[in-house]
Amino acid sequence: MEPRPRRVPFTDRLRVPGGRDGRRMLVVAIIDKVGTGLWSGAATLYFIYVAHLSIAQIGVLMGLSGILGVAGPPLAGRLADRFPVTRVLVVAQLARGAALLALLTTNDYALLVLFSALGALPDRASSVLTKLFAARVAGPDRIRYQAIQRTAVNIGWAVGAAGAAAALTVGTTASYQALLLANVVSYAVIGALTLRCAEPPSPSRVVASPATAPGDGLPPTASPRVPATPWRDRRYLAFTGSEIWLFLDDSILQVGFPLWIVHATDAPVGLAPLVLVLNSVLVIALQVPLSRFGETRAAARRLLVPIGAAFLTGGVALAASAGGGPWFATAAVLLAAVAFTLAEILHSLSSWELSVALAPGEAQGAYLGVHGLAQSAQRSLGPVVVGAAVSAGPFAWPVLGASLILACLAQHRLVRPDAAPAVTAPDSARAPEAPAT
């Protein structure tokens, strides 16, 4: 009989895993999100009113930035297996600030696209590097650390967004530039704080060492171990592929709900921003308490069943919201928002634990970098899928919910304990064939 999730004493709930460096990186994450919240709320308006771009030009700019940003996670993961993760993270943070600051130097469209794309690369890389640092510094408490971090960054994001809203009431060029500069300053501050963090233990920089030289203890015929690579691990690639679909909750909440409320329901338009507020409040309130249900690989696997149920409930509720008056539509939309937020919270726990647990220690950075592709791909694919669902009508939401259940069930089978990783070794590392007799 498997042990039940342990109850965490109230005093321990206030403890941040990872000691001083864990707390310091938590402050880094909060400052990062405050700065991002300040700029993200004003970025589109900056390009319209300061750089004088058209809506079509802004769409192309963001699309090209997203494409280049996809390369950030795997690149960051590979670098973190070879160099101190804190130093790589500092470089990424400063690169984000430099690319953003460069926007102030020009209104030329080609240069704005270039600087935005160059900024997207370290931006996506930073999320993987922060996750890798957390996994190393918190050790077995990584799930709890992730939950605390998600709670903190939601608070930081809300503070930044509120600050942006206040500044945008002025609506001058100087106010937009001030928000951009505030985000640049936040990158400089978190870079300095990250430099003060000690480098956490890294199995990849010990196990994945250069080939052992003759006389180091290996028999003359022994071959050095070939470092694992996620690109030849079929199970991990399949797991990452299913993650792309399960991360759709982000696009559903950010894009799907506003479009659906406006075009398909009788709910008031003002409900759209309230859905995002409700989402943030629930994440802040529930992320840490629910983290005890995903502290092991087996527990994270079990979460996939309620995640699928929450996705289907949200899809059915959204479909129902199109068939009633304002009060019914509002209630159905709020029920859907709660269901999708619960799926988001539980999936963040399951995804975090499984992505680390399935990665071999000697290539942890490379594996988590590949896993980071799932979120990057979803940011490009998600709005298209959600937009198609809105256009297709109410029936599309239960169908989308059912497809998410299938993805959960497929992942549940994929990460079962008896499933050996399907790794294809390089030709040079394969054992030589026995000579013919």
Disulfide bonds with the S-S distance in Angstrom:
none
